[in-house]
């Protein structure tokens, strides 16, 4: 019997859930609150980063001091709670793949840079039982692109990271997964990956099934 993959690890924003457009809304509003605008290249550099890093990037792009970063981060989180309250749709094919993996008894984890508070809000609109483990951005010391989040997930699941499949959409997340040693699939959502990044890339998870993942082992 094929024991690959030993686990499937999902990123959340932009991979499992189509939540990046809502981050766009909140970040554009925050930029206006700060007296500026959110430039496309600035937003692109935020994809895949954690909440605190996103606020720092915005402040730096506007030439503003970082002393009040915590206050602006609190504003952003409050706004995101409001936007997430109605739920967020899944990306094409993502939920179907998750359910198939669940049905086959393959362990799964959600590994996200989003803090636990917002992650739990989003998962409340899904079925949190679909994941054996959830690792959030505020639960690791070193966040993506560091490999710690994915290594932590594999360790807690008791699996070999090199025998897992990671599904990611951003350069930050792909880097984290590759350095961790996972078999990595990129499904770029908002920003294309640089051509120099050597990773298996798909346009969508629609039609991707467990047999496809097993074929990567």
BAFI-3210 file (N, C-alpha, C; in Angstrom, 3 decimals, decimal comma, padded with zeros to 6 digits):
// residues 217
n [1|2|3|4|5|6|7|8|9|10|11|12|13|14|15|16|17|18|19|20|21|22|23|24|25|26|27|28|29|30|31|32|33|34|35|36|37|38|39|40|41|42|43|44|45|46|47|48|49|50|51|52|53|54|55|56|57|58|59|60|61|62|63|64|65|66|67|68|69|70|71|72|73|74|75|76|77|78|79|80|81|82|83|84|85|86|87|88|89|90|91|92|93|94|95|96|97|98|99|100|101|102|103|104|105|106|107|108|109|110|111|112|113|114|115|116|117|118|119|120|121|122|123|124|125|126|127|128|129|130|131|132|133|134|135|136|137|138|139|140|141|142|143|144|145|146|147|148|149|150|151|152|153|154|155|156|157|158|159|160|161|162|163|164|165|166|167|168|169|170|171|172|173|174|175|176|177|178|179|180|181|182|183|184|185|186|187|188|189|190|191|192|193|194|195|196|197|198|199|200|201|202|203|204|205|206|207|208|209|210|211|212|213|214|215|216|217]
n.u [000,851|000,511|002,174|002,314|000,808|002,039|000,789|-001,311|-000,834|-002,357|-002,224|-004,013|-005,208|-005,907|-005,275|-006,782|-009,021|-010,773|-009,810|-008,095|-009,058|-010,625|-008,756|-007,537|-009,500|-009,589|-006,936|-006,650|-008,470|-007,233|-004,886|-005,955|-007,007|-004,645|-003,840|-002,879|-002,362|-002,850|-000,514|-000,298|002,088|002,994|000,947|001,232|003,660|002,914|001,524|001,045|002,448|002,583|000,235|001,386|003,744|002,632|001,413|003,683|004,979|003,120|003,191|005,861|005,844|004,334|005,893|005,733|006,156|007,025|006,173|003,503|002,593|001,425|-001,064|-002,249|-002,274|-004,126|-006,404|-006,623|-007,102|-009,581|-011,155|-010,897|-012,184|-014,791|-015,174|-014,782|-016,898|-019,187|-018,400|-016,237|-015,679|-014,538|-011,539|-011,529|-011,898|-010,498|-011,865|-013,107|-010,896|-009,831|-011,907|-011,827|-009,283|-009,625|-011,582|-010,095|-008,537|-006,111|-003,866|-004,370|-003,437|-003,929|-002,006|-001,183|-000,453|-002,130|-003,538|-004,695|-007,217|-008,600|-008,428|-009,939|-012,432|-012,910|-012,822|-015,067|-017,100|-016,731|-015,872|-014,261|-013,410|-012,353|-009,663|-006,820|-005,063|-004,280|-002,158|-001,278|-000,317|000,407|001,310|003,763|007,295|008,957|007,811|006,313|008,402|010,026|010,879|009,708|006,803|005,733|007,387|006,741|004,045|004,309|005,797|004,033|001,985|003,261|004,589|006,759|008,263|009,269|007,714|005,292|002,668|002,486|000,284|000,272|000,044|001,575|004,791|006,085|004,925|005,465|008,259|008,680|007,641|009,218|011,823|011,418|011,305|009,191|007,091|006,054|003,325|002,468|-000,096|-000,565|-002,218|-002,836|-000,478|001,974|004,508|008,074|010,033|012,373|011,892|011,824|009,364|006,575|003,821|000,406|-002,562|-004,979|-006,741|-008,902|-010,206|-007,985|-006,952|-006,684|-005,305|-003,662|-001,967|-000,764|000,732|002,934|004,786]
n.v [-001,206|002,230|004,530|007,180|010,344|010,888|012,837|015,684|019,042|022,094|025,467|028,464|031,237|032,194|029,708|027,472|029,020|031,729|034,302|036,448|038,731|040,038|040,827|042,689|044,708|045,575|046,425|048,436|050,252|050,799|052,030|054,389|055,464|056,135|058,207|057,755|055,712|052,332|050,883|048,816|047,244|047,267|045,910|043,430|042,578|041,871|039,502|036,377|036,963|037,510|039,019|041,133|041,718|042,584|045,011|046,509|046,607|048,167|050,615|051,357|051,702|053,966|055,794|056,190|056,317|053,464|053,186|053,118|050,697|048,433|049,405|049,938|047,393|046,210|047,579|046,591|043,866|043,943|044,938|042,864|040,803|041,700|041,586|038,872|037,752|036,962|034,743|032,986|032,019|028,793|028,082|027,041|023,572|023,025|022,355|019,990|018,340|018,259|016,940|014,439|013,541|013,417|011,364|009,202|008,788|010,031|011,993|015,495|018,975|022,411|025,093|028,186|031,717|033,445|034,798|032,920|033,773|034,911|032,779|030,743|031,947|031,884|029,107|028,343|028,574|026,492|023,085|022,390|019,925|018,710|018,986|017,560|018,992|022,370|024,973|028,127|031,543|032,989|031,097|030,031|030,513|031,404|032,628|031,861|033,032|031,133|027,716|026,653|026,602|024,504|022,353|022,095|021,308|018,782|017,422|017,396|015,893|013,545|012,629|012,106|014,877|015,000|013,258|014,369|016,342|019,687|022,367|025,432|029,025|031,359|033,049|033,332|031,277|029,009|029,001|028,480|025,863|024,414|024,712|023,419|020,858|019,544|017,932|020,040|021,902|024,571|026,906|029,574|032,520|035,396|036,658|035,999|033,439|033,939|033,141|031,850|030,209|026,912|024,845|022,635|023,680|024,619|025,753|025,694|023,959|022,583|019,606|018,229|015,358|012,765|010,635|011,947|013,318|011,139|010,174|011,803|010,892]
n.w [000,000|-000,808|001,131|000,902|000,550|003,911|005,316|004,635|004,267|004,592|003,539|004,500|003,820|000,619|-000,366|000,803|001,460|-000,094|000,836|000,559|-000,970|000,966|002,843|001,212|001,164|003,891|004,303|002,413|003,458|005,912|005,046|003,988|006,331|007,514|006,021|003,464|000,511|-000,592|-002,416|-005,364|-005,604|-003,015|-001,665|-002,921|-001,855|000,648|000,602|001,988|004,285|007,896|010,183|011,781|010,353|007,976|008,681|009,356|006,873|005,474|006,932|006,552|003,781|003,572|004,738|007,474|011,080|013,132|015,698|016,507|015,583|016,828|017,624|015,144|014,138|015,830|015,018|012,418|012,896|014,194|012,116|010,270|011,618|011,421|008,635|008,118|009,394|008,044|006,744|004,408|001,075|-000,144|-001,986|-005,435|-005,703|-003,358|-000,935|-001,726|-002,177|000,405|001,794|000,517|001,225|003,993|004,092|003,312|005,459|005,774|007,610|008,330|008,303|009,074|008,263|008,980|008,600|009,752|012,757|015,677|016,651|014,425|012,666|013,928|013,765|011,007|010,549|011,895|010,144|008,542|008,787|011,464|012,290|010,111|010,096|011,565|012,997|013,774|013,059|013,936|013,087|015,353|017,060|016,776|017,045|014,989|012,038|008,780|006,151|007,412|008,129|010,406|011,003|009,320|009,943|012,623|012,441|011,178|013,094|015,303|014,245|014,000|011,716|008,854|007,562|004,993|003,686|003,362|001,846|000,939|000,424|-001,024|-001,642|-001,837|-002,216|000,226|001,801|000,223|000,279|003,014|003,187|001,341|002,395|004,777|003,875|002,713|000,233|-002,144|-003,414|-005,397|-005,720|-007,086|-006,062|-005,722|-006,503|-008,938|-008,760|-008,574|-011,472|-010,813|-008,675|-007,932|-008,070|-008,027|-009,829|-009,947|-011,631|-010,382|-007,734|-008,508|-009,570|-008,748|-007,057|-004,476|-005,595|-007,405|-005,623|-004,383|-006,454|-006,431|-004,698]
ca.u [000,000|001,262|002,052|002,504|001,486|001,737|-000,119|-001,481|-000,826|-002,976|-002,243|-005,408|-005,549|-005,497|-005,115|-008,044|-010,103|-010,589|-009,896|-007,207|-009,781|-011,088|-007,571|-007,380|-010,444|-009,177|-005,653|-006,909|-009,119|-006,234|-004,010|-006,682|-007,042|-003,306|-003,588|-002,181|-003,019|-002,179|-000,043|-000,341|003,326|003,051|000,028|001,815|004,732|002,310|000,877|001,701|003,090|001,698|-000,473|002,298|004,633|001,819|001,262|004,993|005,187|002,256|003,714|007,107|005,528|003,756|006,874|005,248|006,908|006,523|005,854|002,082|002,256|000,515|-002,398|-002,779|-002,535|-005,388|-007,462|-006,732|-007,723|-010,999|-011,822|-010,935|-013,250|-016,049|-015,265|-014,841|-018,059|-020,173|-017,815|-015,399|-015,780|-013,337|-010,966|-012,004|-011,281|-009,793|-012,679|-013,312|-009,667|-009,754|-012,863|-011,340|-008,150|-010,238|-012,267|-009,073|-007,845|-004,786|-003,847|-004,326|-003,216|-004,005|-000,808|-001,474|000,174|-003,210|-003,616|-005,701|-008,530|-009,245|-008,507|-011,085|-013,635|-013,103|-013,112|-016,414|-018,007|-016,445|-015,968|-012,905|-013,044|-011,653|-008,223|-006,318|-004,207|-004,229|-001,003|-001,520|000,859|000,804|001,619|005,139|008,257|009,414|006,702|006,675|008,954|010,809|010,275|009,165|005,377|005,487|008,079|005,933|002,867|004,712|006,215|002,854|001,219|004,058|004,886|008,010|007,952|009,632|006,682|004,043|002,394|002,046|-000,411|000,540|-000,216|002,464|006,230|006,425|004,529|006,203|009,616|008,598|007,414|010,380|012,948|011,068|011,572|007,949|006,737|005,286|002,561|002,087|-001,274|-000,518|-003,546|-002,852|000,792|002,745|005,801|009,211|010,444|013,528|011,445|011,603|008,309|005,465|002,822|-000,887|-003,411|-006,100|-006,899|-010,082|-009,879|-006,843|-007,459|-005,691|-004,454|-002,634|-000,993|000,002|001,672|004,102|005,685]
ca.v [000,000|003,470|005,289|008,586|011,149|010,583|013,902|016,798|020,275|023,173|026,878|028,906|032,390|032,102|028,296|026,823|030,007|032,893|035,377|037,572|039,955|040,735|041,517|043,865|045,731|046,114|047,113|049,682|051,146|051,220|052,992|055,660|055,962|056,656|059,347|057,371|054,719|051,043|050,673|047,396|046,531|047,101|044,813|042,176|042,164|041,405|038,203|035,269|037,377|037,520|040,277|042,168|042,089|043,315|046,387|047,153|046,883|049,297|051,830|051,712|052,177|055,303|056,657|056,499|055,648|052,143|053,153|052,803|049,506|047,565|050,019|049,739|045,960|045,958|048,080|045,650|042,619|044,221|045,053|041,545|040,053|042,152|041,103|037,417|037,289|036,345|033,566|033,176|030,824|028,003|028,148|025,916|022,262|022,849|021,609|018,642|017,589|018,059|015,908|013,151|013,162|013,012|010,084|008,169|008,649|010,663|013,146|016,821|020,126|023,756|025,809|029,529|032,869|034,187|034,493|031,944|034,402|035,024|031,431|030,056|032,568|031,347|027,677|028,140|028,507|025,230|021,994|022,295|018,524|018,268|019,080|016,925|019,948|023,726|025,743|029,521|032,397|033,455|029,929|029,614|031,594|031,898|032,480|031,754|031,932|030,172|026,379|026,192|026,217|023,194|021,339|021,924|020,518|017,394|016,839|017,147|014,806|012,329|012,167|012,542|016,052|014,761|012,394|015,111|017,284|021,015|023,157|026,836|029,945|032,523|032,814|033,168|029,941|028,007|028,971|027,790|024,437|023,827|024,645|022,379|019,565|018,918|017,920|021,284|022,301|025,979|027,307|031,036|033,105|036,832|037,105|034,892|033,147|034,236|031,984|031,186|029,276|025,587|024,170|022,172|024,752|024,364|026,939|025,525|022,625|021,980|018,375|017,542|014,392|012,059|009,853|012,874|013,549|009,887|010,067|012,670|010,252]
ca.w [000,000|-000,883|002,373|000,583|001,564|005,303|005,742|003,701|005,045|003,824|003,899|004,550|002,988|-000,776|-000,759|001,169|001,451|-000,963|001,825|000,263|-001,334|002,160|003,357|000,357|001,622|005,185|004,181|001,698|004,425|006,887|004,379|003,925|007,713|007,815|005,157|002,238|-000,332|-000,665|-003,787|-005,739|-005,303|-001,559|-001,328|-003,404|-000,941|001,900|000,424|002,678|005,525|009,047|010,449|012,259|009,258|007,007|009,167|009,240|005,441|005,116|007,540|005,867|002,431|003,705|005,393|008,816|012,151|013,516|017,122|016,723|014,796|017,583|017,565|013,791|013,998|016,534|014,129|011,300|013,354|014,424|010,814|009,654|012,292|010,822|007,255|008,123|010,161|007,162|006,122|003,225|000,235|-000,383|-003,325|-006,252|-005,537|-002,092|000,027|-002,254|-001,914|001,850|002,179|000,022|002,075|005,261|003,930|003,170|006,734|005,746|008,518|007,716|009,176|008,530|008,717|008,507|009,250|010,384|014,187|016,095|016,805|013,120|012,087|014,526|013,222|009,664|010,622|012,434|009,003|007,854|009,741|012,003|012,439|008,912|010,331|012,786|013,680|013,231|013,533|013,566|013,040|016,681|017,888|016,487|017,290|013,684|011,104|007,369|005,353|008,175|008,043|011,684|011,028|008,713|010,750|013,833|012,091|010,938|014,374|016,138|013,628|014,076|010,360|008,242|006,755|003,590|003,118|003,400|000,758|001,367|-000,592|-000,710|-002,753|-001,854|-002,143|001,643|002,235|-000,561|000,831|004,298|002,955|000,663|003,344|005,758|003,249|002,262|-001,184|-002,153|-004,593|-005,372|-006,480|-006,899|-006,004|-006,002|-007,077|-009,529|-008,143|-009,444|-012,285|-010,200|-007,636|-008,509|-007,323|-008,859|-009,794|-010,562|-011,752|-009,467|-007,141|-009,084|-010,284|-008,117|-006,087|-003,671|-006,502|-007,924|-004,540|-004,174|-007,560|-006,206|-003,745]
c.u [000,875|001,067|002,316|001,177|001,106|000,801|-000,217|-001,674|-001,292|-002,620|-003,708|-005,714|-005,006|-005,313|-006,389|-009,217|-009,765|-010,716|-009,027|-007,964|-010,300|-009,937|-007,302|-008,243|-009,948|-007,873|-005,789|-007,554|-008,120|-005,282|-004,666|-006,761|-005,726|-002,924|-002,875|-003,012|-002,190|-001,791|-000,036|000,930|003,510|002,154|000,612|002,882|004,195|001,755|001,698|002,377|002,091|001,173|000,470|003,213|003,890|001,674|002,582|005,274|004,366|002,810|004,990|006,832|004,973|004,707|006,474|006,054|006,233|006,052|004,412|001,643|001,265|-000,919|-003,045|-003,082|-003,850|-006,567|-007,711|-007,436|-009,218|-011,761|-011,938|-011,999|-014,603|-016,231|-015,415|-016,145|-019,087|-019,653|-017,069|-015,486|-014,452|-012,828|-011,418|-011,195|-010,683|-010,603|-012,906|-012,086|-009,540|-010,685|-012,415|-010,182|-008,651|-010,831|-011,291|-008,281|-006,437|-004,811|-003,738|-004,018|-003,446|-002,835|-000,879|-000,705|-000,858|-003,286|-004,792|-007,105|-009,283|-009,402|-009,727|-012,399|-013,934|-013,487|-014,514|-017,455|-017,774|-016,698|-014,571|-012,455|-012,332|-010,140|-007,854|-005,532|-004,322|-003,062|-001,156|-000,254|001,334|001,124|002,991|006,057|008,692|008,334|007,208|007,328|009,886|010,119|009,578|007,681|005,112|006,208|007,302|004,721|003,227|005,086|005,011|001,974|001,966|004,390|006,231|007,694|008,260|008,628|005,302|003,903|001,900|001,415|-000,323|000,260|000,822|003,930|006,660|006,115|005,269|007,625|009,652|008,499|008,626|011,562|012,681|011,314|010,338|007,868|005,713|004,598|002,167|000,870|-001,372|-001,902|-003,544|-001,615|001,528|004,050|006,923|009,624|011,591|013,140|011,087|010,608|007,222|004,321|001,563|-001,667|-004,556|-006,053|-008,134|-009,686|-008,689|-007,369|-006,318|-004,787|-003,333|-001,554|-000,137|001,030|002,911|005,152|006,728]
c.v [001,240|004,275|006,770|009,163|010,699|011,637|014,938|018,059|021,432|024,544|027,321|030,027|032,226|030,682|027,515|027,785|031,190|034,167|036,589|038,833|040,738|041,436|042,771|045,017|046,393|046,908|048,422|050,705|051,662|052,250|054,365|056,300|056,640|057,804|059,024|056,435|053,437|050,792|049,170|046,632|046,325|045,948|043,473|041,661|041,636|039,993|037,108|035,648|037,319|038,931|041,407|042,656|042,912|044,777|047,146|047,523|048,099|050,604|052,294|052,276|053,591|056,282|057,064|055,758|054,356|052,077|052,731|051,550|048,603|048,087|049,789|048,266|045,593|046,438|047,084|044,377|042,810|044,276|043,689|040,666|040,419|041,560|039,592|036,880|036,561|035,081|033,910|031,908|030,084|028,257|026,920|024,635|021,990|022,011|020,175|017,762|017,286|016,936|014,525|012,643|012,692|011,608|008,927|007,953|009,199|011,881|014,472|017,873|021,392|024,528|027,215|030,599|033,723|033,826|033,588|032,555|034,464|033,658|030,683|030,628|032,014|029,873|027,393|028,056|027,243|024,102|021,791|020,861|017,973|018,283|018,385|017,906|021,296|024,451|027,171|030,365|032,891|032,301|029,343|030,803|032,242|031,590|032,255|033,077|030,974|028,799|025,912|025,813|024,827|022,078|021,055|021,048|019,051|016,700|016,491|016,039|013,479|011,744|012,724|013,698|015,829|013,845|013,050|015,949|018,589|021,726|024,617|027,724|031,048|032,123|032,574|031,753|028,839|027,877|028,217|026,283|023,760|023,678|023,588|020,987|018,863|018,879|019,033|021,516|023,757|026,194|028,822|031,653|034,556|037,295|035,916|034,674|033,519|032,987|031,201|030,163|027,945|024,810|023,748|023,170|024,349|025,670|026,892|024,136|021,923|020,766|017,622|016,631|013,691|011,202|010,716|013,084|012,305|009,695|010,912|012,004|009,359]
c.w [000,000|000,396|002,145|000,080|002,975|005,905|004,625|004,531|004,167|004,402|003,875|003,553|001,574|-001,282|-000,468|000,998|000,559|-000,121|001,493|-000,174|-000,123|002,871|002,535|000,868|002,900|005,082|003,411|002,635|005,452|006,286|004,306|005,310|008,081|006,887|003,858|001,393|-000,334|-002,113|-004,112|-005,392|-003,802|-001,129|-001,749|-002,444|000,379|001,808|001,108|003,975|006,678|009,289|010,855|011,142|008,209|007,405|009,041|007,779|005,021|005,668|006,846|004,480|002,453|004,382|006,797|009,871|012,578|014,965|017,391|015,978|015,519|017,531|016,196|013,537|014,679|015,682|012,992|011,730|013,598|013,104|010,136|010,322|011,686|009,422|007,186|008,721|009,298|006,497|004,840|002,376|000,108|-001,798|-004,116|-006,013|-004,174|-001,105|-000,432|-001,986|-000,429|002,297|001,713|000,871|003,435|005,161|003,829|004,457|006,754|006,671|007,770|008,768|008,381|009,117|008,136|009,268|009,976|011,871|014,526|016,158|015,480|012,455|012,625|014,000|011,837|009,701|011,161|011,321|008,172|008,842|010,309|012,240|011,221|009,097|011,632|013,633|012,985|013,878|013,019|013,695|014,390|017,625|017,595|016,721|015,989|012,648|009,685|006,923|006,095|008,100|009,307|011,637|010,454|009,459|012,039|013,558|011,912|012,246|015,237|015,570|013,693|012,724|009,904|007,298|005,280|002,887|003,220|002,133|001,370|000,175|-000,180|-001,913|-002,890|-001,813|-000,701|002,116|001,520|-000,030|002,148|004,101|002,327|001,612|004,410|005,204|002,725|000,737|-001,362|-003,490|-004,416|-006,253|-006,339|-007,021|-006,453|-006,769|-007,678|-008,771|-009,100|-010,223|-011,664|-009,141|-008,286|-007,641|-008,304|-008,715|-010,556|-010,662|-010,742|-008,860|-007,682|-009,923|-009,714|-007,010|-005,359|-004,541|-007,082|-006,859|-004,327|-005,264|-007,425|-005,324|-004,400]
res [x|x|x|x|x|x|x|x|x|x|x|x|x|x|x|x|x|x|x|x|x|x|x|x|x|x|x|x|x|x|x|x|x|x|x|x|x|x|x|x|x|x|x|x|x|x|x|x|x|x|x|x|x|x|x|x|x|x|x|x|x|x|x|x|x|x|x|x|x|x|x|x|x|x|x|x|x|x|x|x|x|x|x|x|x|x|x|x|x|x|x|x|x|x|x|x|x|x|x|x|x|x|x|x|x|x|x|x|x|x|x|x|x|x|x|x|x|x|x|x|x|x|x|x|x|x|x|x|x|x|x|x|x|x|x|x|x|x|x|x|x|x|x|x|x|x|x|x|x|x|x|x|x|x|x|x|x|x|x|x|x|x|x|x|x|x|x|x|x|x|x|x|x|x|x|x|x|x|x|x|x|x|x|x|x|x|x|x|x|x|x|x|x|x|x|x|x|x|x|x|x|x|x|x|x|x|x|x|x|x|x|x|x|x|x|x|x]
***
